[in-house]
Each structure stands twice: as structure tokens, then as C-alpha cells.
Amino acid sequence: MPTSHRMGMALALTGLTVLSGCFGAEDSAQSTPDSTQTPAPPQETASSATDADAAVASEEADHTEPTDEPPTIRDVDFAELEWTEWVNEVILTPSEGAEGYQFEVGEEVHYADVNGDGHDDAMVSLGQTDERWVEEIWYIWAWDPDAEVAYQAGGPVARGASCGDYVESVAAGEDHFIIEEHLWPQNADHDCASTPSIHVTRHVVVEDDWPVMVSPVRAHGGMCPQILGTDDLWPVEDFEFRTSPDDAATLVGEPEPAGFSEADVWSRPWLYYPNWMLVHLAYMNPADGPPVIEGDYTPCGWVYLEEDTRPIPHDPYVPEE
């Protein structure tokens, strides 16, 4: 800046200082803040209060205990449950063992809602193995959501054993269990090294706590001893064939059997029920369509007898109520 301009500005500022001297002390007294006074805190805005509340709520949410989910059958340790093993007629808890038996729960457990109650059920095997004998027996366990416990639904649905029937696979469908098995005709002579001659894939559900087959036909869903091929067939007449030994059980359904014969339960005493006879169901294949059942598998059903004069194989095993 030029020197003449700086001098002019200096003179002007001096004049202002002189003129304002009369007022300086008074104005200074009024405008200078008292250094001993505490400044007022800043006013909290609505926005900052909202942010603080949100932070507290978030912190509380982080410390909220998670809500416990109700148990399901998938939480069950089947080795700790009490089993009714119908084939060998014994009650046991696998983890504790049983006198004379060394049963173990199989590694495969299959889950599906097979009784339509909205809760998964399970298909589990119980097996025993030693140097001379292998046996695997499959059962269905249903889930009681009110009591939050699993329970066995009826008797065994499949069994594989040394020199006997062979269960090739078990799987879970959307609303049923799938069992692929190879079976020998009952009392037939066979070579233990051979594969059983009857091959079938069955779909099984649970109705009124009993296994029911729904494919390839609707019938009894438990183990069904296979016909030897020489049994005499009886006419259906007025007999009703049910899916389980119970008056309330459903009928076997369409197509209707063309005949039936008594199944031999002497070697399977768990299938003996007073006044209820397990029978083989025979079907007439249509002349212009596929057979009702592929292969040689014969399904089973139940017939009620007003008078039961059958000999009792031996006192059958009946689970405690």
C-alpha cells in the first residue's frame, strides 16, 4: 500500500479513538462479560434427545436375552429313550443296554412330518451286531408337541438281518418315509449269499399312531411277511380290510382287493392281535394297463374276526399302556 494512504488512515483512526474515548468506559462496563459467571449450558435439541433415546434402546436390545425355541424331535438323543423292541420282545434303553442284548441306535436318522400335525417325526433303526449275526430294525418315532416328547408309533416298519430280508435304503420324502427293501417269501428255502427275490419301494406315513403304507397301494405299513405263493385265496365278500388292527382305522382304499389269505404270524408274534387277523391282499391287474403292484410284493391288511378261534403262537408281547 502507498505510504501516503497509510498515513491518512492512521490519522483517521486516531480521530475515532479520541471521539470514542468519552463513551469507552461506560460501554466497556456494560458489554464486557463478568469472568466469574458460569456460562449457561447449551440447550438440548429435540434431535439430540431422540438420538440419545435410540442409543439407549439399542444398547438394551443388545443385552436382551434370546427367546428359547421350543424343542423338536431333532433335539432328541434316541439312545437315551426307552425303546419297545417288538421283534426280540424286549424293552431297553440303548445307552444302558439290556440283559442278553447289545443294541445300538443307527447313525442314520430321517426326518419328515408323516402324520400331518406340522411337526417333524423320525425314522430310526435299532441294531445289533456280533461275529455271527447282524440285525437292523427300523421304527417310526412321532413327536408330541404338547408334552415335548418323542414316542414310538406302532411296531417295526422294516427289518434287515443275516440270511434274511435286506433293507437297501431309507429316506425322507416331503410327507412320508421311503423304504427300499428286498424280501424273501416266508419259509422259502434260499441261499444266504443271494439277494432276496422280492424287491419293493414303499412309502409310509403315520395315521392314528400306526404306520400306514400309501404307495404302491394303501395298506398296513409295518412289516408284512411275504406270501409263499401256495396260499389259498378267499373271496372278499363282506370283509373290510383296514390299515391297522383298530375299528377306527381307515380302509385300505382303491383299488379294492380281489381276494385275501391269512398271513402266517407264528414267526412274528408281534403281529398277533386278538380278533384281528393279518392277511395278504391280492389284486387283479387290469388287462390294458400297468399292474397294480410291480414285482412280486404282496401287501398286508387287517380283518376283524367276531370269533377268533386261531391258535395263539405264544403269549404275544404287548407293550404296557
Kinemage of the C-alpha trace (Angstrom):
@kinemage 1
@onewidth
@group {chain A} dominant
@subgroup {mainchain}
@vectorlist {calphas} color= white
{ca met a 1} P 0.000 0.000 0.000
{ca pro a 2} L 1.424 3.579 -0.744
{ca thr a 3} L 2.852 5.497 2.243
{ca ser a 4} L 0.505 8.499 1.856
{ca his a 5} L -2.525 6.260 2.121
{ca arg a 6} L -1.260 4.535 5.277
{ca met a 7} L -0.671 7.901 6.962
{ca gly a 8} L -4.145 9.130 6.104
{ca met a 9} L -5.730 6.020 7.583
{ca ala a 10} L -3.659 6.366 10.727
{ca leu a 11} L -4.889 9.941 11.267
{ca ala a 12} L -8.460 8.934 10.756
{ca leu a 13} L -8.190 6.078 13.280
{ca thr a 14} L -6.622 8.472 15.822
{ca gly a 15} L -9.558 10.796 15.469
{ca leu a 16} L -12.010 7.973 16.009
{ca thr a 17} L -10.159 6.931 19.123
{ca val a 18} L -10.380 10.431 20.596
{ca leu a 19} L -14.058 10.760 19.811
{ca ser a 20} L -14.905 7.394 21.286
{ca gly a 21} L -12.942 7.937 24.463
{ca cys a 22} L -15.920 9.603 26.101
{ca phe a 23} L -18.031 6.543 25.746
{ca gly a 24} L -15.416 3.784 26.136
{ca ala a 25} L -15.509 3.249 29.865
{ca glu a 26} L -19.299 3.081 30.116
{ca asp a 27} L -19.730 0.858 27.114
{ca ser a 28} L -16.936 -1.391 28.307
{ca ala a 29} L -18.619 -1.799 31.662
{ca gln a 30} L -21.880 -2.793 30.017
{ca ser a 31} L -20.539 -5.053 27.286
{ca thr a 32} L -17.602 -6.889 28.902
{ca pro a 33} L -18.824 -10.179 30.417
{ca asp a 34} L -18.072 -10.989 34.060
{ca ser a 35} L -15.334 -13.590 34.042
{ca thr a 36} L -16.656 -15.023 37.342
{ca gln a 37} L -20.052 -16.004 35.915
{ca thr a 38} L -20.564 -19.697 34.751
{ca pro a 39} L -21.746 -19.947 31.150
{ca ala a 40} L -25.215 -21.472 30.727
{ca pro a 41} L -25.162 -24.995 29.296
{ca pro a 42} L -26.231 -25.381 25.683
{ca gln a 43} L -29.893 -26.196 25.178
{ca glu a 44} L -30.541 -29.821 24.134
{ca thr a 45} L -32.313 -30.042 20.833
{ca ala a 46} L -35.125 -32.460 20.029
{ca ser a 47} L -32.874 -34.198 17.524
{ca ser a 48} L -30.116 -34.901 20.061
{ca ala a 49} L -32.649 -36.245 22.596
{ca thr a 50} L -34.070 -38.620 20.014
{ca asp a 51} L -30.591 -39.859 19.130
{ca ala a 52} L -29.792 -40.482 22.781
{ca asp a 53} L -33.007 -42.457 23.319
{ca ala a 54} L -32.259 -44.552 20.260
{ca ala a 55} L -28.767 -45.305 21.528
{ca val a 56} L -30.148 -46.460 24.910
{ca ala a 57} L -32.790 -48.614 23.232
{ca ser a 58} L -30.149 -50.184 21.007
{ca glu a 59} L -27.958 -50.959 23.993
{ca glu a 60} L -30.892 -52.556 25.842
{ca ala a 61} L -31.730 -54.632 22.769
{ca asp a 62} L -28.152 -55.895 22.621
{ca his a 63} L -28.460 -57.141 26.204
{ca thr a 64} L -31.923 -58.742 25.778
{ca glu a 65} L -31.868 -62.488 26.411
{ca pro a 66} L -32.738 -64.511 23.267
{ca thr a 67} L -36.115 -66.268 23.293
{ca asp a 68} L -35.733 -70.043 23.674
{ca glu a 69} L -37.085 -72.019 20.732
{ca pro a 70} L -39.363 -74.944 21.695
{ca pro a 71} L -37.653 -78.335 21.387
{ca thr a 72} L -38.306 -80.586 18.395
{ca ile a 73} L -37.655 -84.233 17.620
{ca arg a 74} L -34.370 -83.139 16.035
{ca asp a 75} L -33.089 -82.399 19.558
{ca val a 76} L -33.751 -85.952 20.764
{ca asp a 77} L -30.962 -88.387 21.622
{ca phe a 78} L -32.644 -91.678 20.733
{ca ala a 79} L -30.035 -93.690 22.621
{ca glu a 80} L -31.390 -92.182 25.843
{ca leu a 81} L -35.019 -93.132 25.172
{ca glu a 82} L -36.790 -96.283 26.280
{ca trp a 83} L -37.493 -98.482 23.257
{ca thr a 84} L -40.033 -101.242 22.857
{ca glu a 85} L -38.209 -103.665 20.567
{ca trp a 86} L -41.031 -105.817 19.259
{ca val a 87} L -39.068 -108.377 17.212
{ca asn a 88} L -36.922 -109.587 20.104
{ca glu a 89} L -39.610 -108.797 22.680
{ca val a 90} L -37.556 -106.599 24.944
{ca ile a 91} L -37.795 -103.136 26.472
{ca leu a 92} L -34.480 -101.333 26.661
{ca thr a 93} L -32.650 -98.017 26.736
{ca pro a 94} L -29.832 -98.389 24.187
{ca ser a 95} L -27.336 -96.282 26.143
{ca glu a 96} L -27.832 -98.558 29.157
{ca gly a 97} L -28.058 -101.862 27.290
{ca ala a 98} L -30.284 -104.827 28.109
{ca glu a 99} L -29.552 -108.235 29.535
{ca gly a 100} L -28.546 -110.556 26.718
{ca tyr a 101} L -28.768 -107.830 24.041
{ca gln a 102} L -26.315 -105.292 22.687
{ca phe a 103} L -28.458 -102.883 20.680
{ca glu a 104} L -27.250 -99.590 19.283
{ca val a 105} L -29.128 -96.746 17.619
{ca gly a 106} L -28.243 -96.456 13.928
{ca glu a 107} L -26.290 -93.477 12.650
{ca glu a 108} L -28.990 -92.578 10.090
{ca val a 109} L -31.978 -90.598 11.337
{ca his a 110} L -34.524 -89.389 8.786
{ca tyr a 111} L -36.988 -86.567 9.491
{ca ala a 112} L -40.345 -85.697 7.904
{ca asp a 113} L -43.801 -84.693 9.077
{ca val a 114} L -45.516 -88.011 8.347
{ca asn a 115} L -48.655 -87.597 10.460
{ca gly a 116} L -49.633 -84.155 9.174
{ca asp a 117} L -49.509 -82.292 12.504
{ca gly a 118} L -46.941 -79.726 11.346
{ca his a 119} L -44.082 -81.245 13.362
{ca asp a 120} L -41.278 -83.477 12.135
{ca asp a 121} L -41.238 -87.156 13.014
{ca ala a 122} L -38.266 -89.515 12.745
{ca met a 123} L -37.399 -92.907 11.335
{ca val a 124} L -34.614 -94.552 13.295
{ca ser a 125} L -33.062 -98.018 13.381
{ca leu a 126} L -32.031 -100.182 16.283
{ca gly a 127} L -29.363 -102.760 15.503
{ca gln a 128} L -27.184 -105.431 16.981
{ca thr a 129} L -24.035 -106.938 15.563
{ca asp a 130} L -21.740 -109.737 16.636
{ca glu a 131} L -19.417 -112.173 14.874
{ca arg a 132} L -22.262 -114.321 13.569
{ca trp a 133} L -25.304 -112.069 13.434
{ca val a 134} L -26.320 -108.691 12.050
{ca glu a 135} L -29.796 -107.219 12.540
{ca glu a 136} L -31.252 -103.770 11.890
{ca ile a 137} L -34.857 -102.928 12.748
{ca trp a 138} L -36.489 -99.641 11.729
{ca tyr a 139} L -39.123 -97.796 13.773
{ca ile a 140} L -41.000 -94.522 13.405
{ca trp a 141} L -40.909 -92.089 16.305
{ca ala a 142} L -43.588 -89.379 16.319
{ca trp a 143} L -43.354 -86.026 18.121
{ca asp a 144} L -45.843 -84.843 20.736
{ca pro a 145} L -45.532 -81.016 20.671
{ca asp a 146} L -47.636 -80.556 23.812
{ca ala a 147} L -45.653 -82.942 26.005
{ca glu a 148} L -42.467 -82.156 24.017
{ca val a 149} L -41.511 -85.831 23.847
{ca ala a 150} L -40.985 -88.442 21.136
{ca tyr a 151} L -42.866 -91.750 21.187
{ca gln a 152} L -42.873 -94.910 19.070
{ca ala a 153} L -45.671 -95.060 16.513
{ca gly a 154} L -46.636 -98.721 16.213
{ca gly a 155} L -44.377 -101.677 15.564
{ca pro a 156} L -41.384 -102.177 13.298
{ca val a 157} L -41.718 -100.956 9.703
{ca ala a 158} L -38.701 -102.736 8.199
{ca arg a 159} L -36.007 -105.218 9.175
{ca gly a 160} L -32.793 -106.484 7.698
{ca ala a 161} L -30.925 -109.465 9.111
{ca ser a 162} L -28.263 -112.020 8.322
{ca cys a 163} L -29.539 -114.592 5.817
{ca gly a 164} L -32.877 -112.756 5.728
{ca asp a 165} L -34.529 -109.668 4.333
{ca tyr a 166} L -32.391 -106.726 3.264
{ca val a 167} L -33.174 -103.015 3.670
{ca glu a 168} L -31.364 -101.285 0.819
{ca ser a 169} L -32.183 -97.689 1.772
{ca val a 170} L -34.371 -95.448 3.890
{ca ala a 171} L -35.084 -91.810 3.037
{ca ala a 172} L -37.459 -88.979 3.902
{ca gly a 173} L -39.955 -87.611 1.401
{ca glu a 174} L -41.918 -84.395 1.855
{ca asp a 175} L -44.612 -86.053 3.991
{ca his a 176} L -43.628 -89.740 4.100
{ca phe a 177} L -40.721 -92.108 4.589
{ca ile a 178} L -39.366 -94.122 1.673
{ca ile a 179} L -38.204 -97.704 2.253
{ca glu a 180} L -36.499 -99.728 -0.446
{ca glu a 181} L -36.119 -103.364 0.562
{ca his a 182} L -35.559 -106.893 -0.698
{ca leu a 183} L -37.678 -109.617 0.922
{ca trp a 184} L -37.798 -113.403 0.946
{ca pro a 185} L -41.095 -115.287 0.698
{ca gln a 186} L -41.935 -116.600 4.126
{ca asn a 187} L -40.461 -120.042 4.907
{ca ala a 188} L -38.867 -120.290 1.443
{ca asp a 189} L -35.574 -122.152 1.041
{ca his a 190} L -32.832 -119.830 -0.140
{ca asp a 191} L -29.114 -119.311 -0.326
{ca cys a 192} L -27.923 -116.834 2.272
{ca ala a 193} L -25.465 -115.364 -0.206
{ca ser a 194} L -28.278 -114.457 -2.618
{ca thr a 195} L -30.277 -111.233 -2.739
{ca pro a 196} L -33.871 -111.754 -1.617
{ca ser a 197} L -36.167 -112.233 -4.586
{ca ile a 198} L -38.924 -109.684 -3.836
{ca his a 199} L -37.981 -106.060 -4.425
{ca val a 200} L -40.287 -103.216 -3.357
{ca thr a 201} L -40.161 -99.487 -2.606
{ca arg a 202} L -42.775 -98.450 -0.073
{ca his a 203} L -43.979 -95.003 1.053
{ca val a 204} L -45.105 -94.975 4.679
{ca val a 205} L -46.942 -92.401 6.811
{ca val a 206} L -48.439 -92.484 10.306
{ca glu a 207} L -52.190 -92.476 10.956
{ca asp a 208} L -53.568 -92.721 14.492
{ca asp a 209} L -50.073 -93.624 15.712
{ca trp a 210} L -49.760 -96.588 13.334
{ca pro a 211} L -47.576 -96.968 10.219
{ca val a 212} L -49.660 -96.978 7.025
{ca met a 213} L -48.368 -97.667 3.532
{ca val a 214} L -49.644 -95.209 0.917
{ca ser a 215} L -47.652 -96.466 -2.094
{ca pro a 216} L -47.673 -98.646 -4.137
{ca val a 217} L -51.117 -99.243 -2.594
{ca arg a 218} L -52.780 -98.180 0.623
{ca ala a 219} L -52.289 -100.929 3.238
{ca his a 220} L -50.661 -101.931 6.514
{ca gly a 221} L -47.359 -100.020 6.761
{ca gly a 222} L -45.430 -102.247 9.120
{ca met a 223} L -43.539 -105.412 8.324
{ca cys a 224} L -45.562 -107.759 6.140
{ca pro a 225} L -44.463 -111.425 5.871
{ca gln a 226} L -44.446 -112.312 2.195
{ca ile a 227} L -46.687 -114.967 0.733
{ca leu a 228} L -45.019 -118.190 -0.368
{ca gly a 229} L -47.252 -118.470 -3.416
{ca thr a 230} L -49.273 -121.518 -2.420
{ca asp a 231} L -51.739 -119.875 -0.027
{ca asp a 232} L -55.410 -120.370 -0.854
{ca leu a 233} L -57.258 -117.143 -1.594
{ca trp a 234} L -60.612 -116.399 -0.021
{ca pro a 235} L -63.290 -114.296 -1.683
{ca val a 236} L -63.616 -110.749 -0.385
{ca glu a 237} L -67.410 -110.936 0.163
{ca asp a 238} L -68.356 -108.594 3.019
{ca phe a 239} L -64.962 -108.408 4.698
{ca glu a 240} L -63.462 -104.994 5.374
{ca phe a 241} L -59.707 -104.595 5.182
{ca arg a 242} L -58.151 -101.959 7.406
{ca thr a 243} L -54.709 -100.411 7.640
{ca ser a 244} L -54.256 -101.255 11.323
{ca pro a 245} L -55.891 -103.535 13.932
{ca asp a 246} L -58.389 -100.923 15.079
{ca asp a 247} L -62.077 -100.301 14.368
{ca ala a 248} L -61.310 -96.634 13.740
{ca ala a 249} L -58.550 -97.380 11.225
{ca thr a 250} L -59.092 -96.399 7.606
{ca leu a 251} L -59.869 -98.933 4.895
{ca val a 252} L -57.118 -99.998 2.534
{ca gly a 253} L -58.761 -97.984 -0.273
{ca glu a 254} L -58.701 -98.207 -4.057
{ca pro a 255} L -58.229 -100.414 -5.899
{ca glu a 256} L -60.131 -102.908 -3.799
{ca pro a 257} L -58.519 -106.308 -3.230
{ca ala a 258} L -59.820 -109.208 -5.337
{ca gly a 259} L -59.077 -111.790 -2.645
{ca phe a 260} L -57.118 -112.414 0.536
{ca ser a 261} L -55.389 -115.105 2.567
{ca glu a 262} L -54.236 -115.385 6.149
{ca ala a 263} L -50.685 -114.286 6.867
{ca asp a 264} L -48.564 -116.596 8.985
{ca val a 265} L -47.654 -114.772 12.190
{ca trp a 266} L -46.199 -117.730 14.043
{ca ser a 267} L -42.670 -116.456 13.500
{ca arg a 268} L -43.769 -112.853 14.037
{ca pro a 269} L -45.756 -112.869 17.274
{ca trp a 270} L -45.835 -109.066 17.496
{ca leu a 271} L -48.282 -109.205 14.569
{ca tyr a 272} L -50.770 -111.294 16.537
{ca tyr a 273} L -53.744 -109.319 17.849
{ca pro a 274} L -56.800 -110.999 19.346
{ca asn a 275} L -59.790 -110.731 16.985
{ca trp a 276} L -57.638 -109.077 14.318
{ca met a 277} L -56.132 -111.211 11.580
{ca leu a 278} L -53.248 -110.019 9.420
{ca val a 279} L -53.975 -111.010 5.819
{ca his a 280} L -52.304 -110.908 2.426
{ca leu a 281} L -54.153 -108.795 -0.129
{ca ala a 282} L -54.421 -109.944 -3.744
{ca tyr a 283} L -55.180 -107.574 -6.616
{ca met a 284} L -56.458 -108.099 -10.128
{ca asn a 285} L -54.228 -106.389 -12.658
{ca pro a 286} L -56.014 -104.508 -15.452
{ca ala a 287} L -55.796 -106.043 -18.902
{ca asp a 288} L -54.917 -102.774 -20.624
{ca gly a 289} L -52.773 -101.007 -18.053
{ca pro a 290} L -49.797 -101.371 -15.733
{ca pro a 291} L -50.017 -103.846 -12.847
{ca val a 292} L -51.340 -102.626 -9.519
{ca ile a 293} L -48.019 -103.543 -7.895
{ca glu a 294} L -44.765 -104.007 -9.778
{ca gly a 295} L -42.922 -107.206 -8.970
{ca asp a 296} L -43.992 -109.915 -6.577
{ca tyr a 297} L -44.628 -107.870 -3.429
{ca thr a 298} L -47.836 -108.746 -1.544
{ca pro a 299} L -49.245 -106.066 0.791
{ca cys a 300} L -50.994 -106.782 4.081
{ca gly a 301} L -54.182 -105.590 5.734
{ca trp a 302} L -56.254 -106.362 8.816
{ca val a 303} L -59.597 -108.169 9.103
{ca tyr a 304} L -61.745 -108.178 12.220
{ca leu a 305} L -62.968 -111.565 13.472
{ca glu a 306} L -66.120 -111.724 15.560
{ca glu a 307} L -64.940 -115.091 16.915
{ca asp a 308} L -61.212 -115.677 16.977
{ca thr a 309} L -60.501 -119.424 17.088
{ca arg a 310} L -56.908 -119.192 15.876
{ca pro a 311} L -54.262 -120.892 17.986
{ca ile a 312} L -52.035 -118.428 19.794
{ca pro a 313} L -48.361 -118.809 18.767
{ca his a 314} L -47.421 -117.927 22.340
{ca asp a 315} L -48.388 -115.152 24.672
{ca pro a 316} L -47.730 -112.183 22.413
{ca tyr a 317} L -45.692 -109.266 23.584
{ca val a 318} L -47.987 -106.340 24.322
{ca pro a 319} L -46.376 -103.053 25.397
{ca glu a 320} L -47.507 -101.545 28.665
{ca glu a 321} L -50.121 -98.802 28.372
